[in-house]
Amino acid sequence: MEETGLIAVNAKKLAGLVGIALVLFFVIAQPGHAAGLVSNIVDFLRTSAESVITFVSNIFH
């Protein structure tokens, strides 16, 4: 039974390392596109947070 758990942990670790490697490759191969993607994500998170703040403000006014 412990071998199955060990394999699952190794698969998770391997998937994480592969994910990090893909992100690094994308950043190195296309830094402009990677920066644009990060900028879009940050803008989305900021807009979402502002919307939640506005919603909560309107509930209590």
Sequence and secondary structure as in RCSB ss.txt:
>XXXX:A:sequence
MEETGLIAVNAKKLAGLVGIALVLFFVIAQPGHAAGLVSNIVDFLRTSAESVITFVSNIFH
>XXXX:A:secstr
 HHHHHHHHHHHHHHHHHHHHHHHHHHHH HHHHHHHHHHHHHHHHHHHHHHHHHHHHH  
